[in-house]
Amino acid sequence: MSIRVELGELRDVAAGQAPFAYLLTVSDDASAHAVAITPLIGAGSITCDAGNRSCANARARPNVSLLWPPARPDDYSLIVDGRASVDGSTVRIVVERAVRHRPAPGGGSDCAPVELQREE
């Protein structure tokens, strides 16, 4: 079954974040690899250019995450999980989950899910 993800709300939320995101992949030795990228949110996916290591990691282990830092210290970060495919140096991520996250006052965390419209 193919699931189409409407990214209208995600695009609006990302526009209020820092102007870049981190692409998080996993290396052969299971360590995290993070690089700053400039994502482009399109119709149904997010694309970015990435380096050799990030692309190799995403090819081998396509479950990746994007993390947009908050625009202000007291605001939410945006975390997006998805499934990547790689073409040359371009990584295309089909979004599976998105959440806004920040530390809660007094400890713990304060999450706000981003609703994704799904069509079958």
C-alpha positions as CSV (number, residue, x, y, z in Angstrom):
1,M,0.0,0.0,0.0
2,S,1.3,3.4,-0.8
3,I,0.8,6.2,1.7
4,R,0.8,9.8,0.6
5,V,1.8,12.4,3.2
6,E,0.5,15.9,2.8
7,L,3.2,18.3,4.1
8,G,1.2,21.6,4.3
9,E,1.4,21.9,8.0
10,L,4.9,20.6,8.2
11,R,6.1,23.2,5.7
12,D,4.5,25.9,7.9
13,V,6.0,24.6,11.1
14,A,9.5,24.3,9.5
15,A,9.3,27.9,8.2
16,G,9.2,29.0,11.8
17,Q,12.3,27.1,12.8
18,A,16.0,27.8,12.2
19,P,16.8,28.1,8.5
20,F,18.6,24.8,8.4
21,A,18.2,21.3,9.7
22,Y,20.4,18.4,10.8
23,L,20.2,15.2,8.8
24,L,20.7,12.2,11.2
25,T,21.9,8.9,9.8
26,V,23.4,5.8,11.3
27,S,26.9,4.5,10.3
28,D,28.1,0.9,9.8
29,D,29.3,0.8,13.4
30,A,25.8,1.9,14.6
31,S,27.0,5.4,15.6
32,A,25.0,8.5,14.8
33,H,26.1,10.8,12.0
34,A,24.8,14.4,11.9
35,V,25.3,17.0,9.3
36,A,23.7,20.4,8.7
37,I,21.7,20.6,5.5
38,T,19.3,22.9,3.8
39,P,16.0,20.9,3.3
40,L,13.5,21.5,0.6
41,I,9.9,20.5,1.5
42,G,8.1,19.4,-1.6
43,A,4.9,17.6,-2.5
44,G,5.1,14.4,-0.4
45,S,8.8,14.4,0.5
46,I,11.7,16.4,1.8
47,T,15.0,16.6,-0.2
48,C,18.4,17.8,0.5
49,D,22.0,17.5,-0.8
50,A,24.3,15.5,1.5
51,G,27.9,14.3,1.5
52,N,29.3,10.9,0.8
53,R,29.1,9.5,4.3
54,S,25.5,10.6,4.8
55,C,24.4,9.2,1.4
56,A,26.1,5.9,2.1
57,N,24.5,5.6,5.5
58,A,21.1,6.4,4.1
59,R,21.4,3.9,1.3
60,A,22.4,1.1,3.8
61,R,20.0,2.2,6.6
62,P,17.2,4.3,5.1
63,N,15.4,5.2,8.4
64,V,16.7,8.7,8.9
65,S,15.7,11.8,10.9
66,L,15.8,15.5,10.4
67,L,16.1,18.0,13.3
68,W,15.3,21.7,12.9
69,P,16.6,23.7,15.9
70,P,14.2,26.2,17.3
71,A,14.3,29.8,16.0
72,R,14.4,31.0,19.7
73,P,15.9,29.3,22.7
74,D,12.5,28.9,24.5
75,D,10.7,27.5,21.4
76,Y,10.3,24.0,20.0
77,S,12.7,22.0,17.9
78,L,11.1,20.1,15.0
79,I,11.9,16.4,14.6
80,V,10.9,14.5,11.5
81,D,11.4,10.8,11.0
82,G,11.2,9.2,7.6
83,R,12.5,6.8,5.0
84,A,15.3,7.9,2.7
85,S,16.2,7.1,-0.9
86,V,19.4,8.4,-2.5
87,D,20.2,9.5,-6.0
88,G,23.7,10.8,-6.4
89,S,24.1,13.4,-3.6
90,T,20.4,14.0,-3.2
91,V,18.6,12.4,-0.3
92,R,14.8,12.2,-0.6
93,I,12.9,11.5,2.6
94,V,9.3,10.3,2.7
95,V,8.0,11.6,6.1
96,E,6.5,9.1,8.5
97,R,6.3,11.1,11.7
98,A,6.9,14.6,12.9
99,V,6.9,16.2,16.4
100,R,7.8,19.5,17.9
101,H,9.9,19.0,21.1
102,R,11.4,21.1,23.8
103,P,12.5,20.7,27.4
104,A,9.6,21.3,29.8
105,P,9.8,23.9,32.5
106,G,11.0,22.1,35.6
107,G,12.4,19.1,33.7
108,G,11.2,16.4,31.4
109,S,10.0,17.2,27.9
110,D,7.1,19.0,26.2
111,C,6.1,17.5,22.9
112,A,3.5,18.7,20.4
113,P,2.7,16.3,17.5
114,V,2.5,17.6,14.0
115,E,-0.6,16.1,12.4
116,L,0.2,14.6,9.0
117,Q,-2.7,14.1,6.5
118,R,-2.5,10.5,5.1
119,E,-4.3,9.3,2.0
120,E,-4.5,5.7,0.8
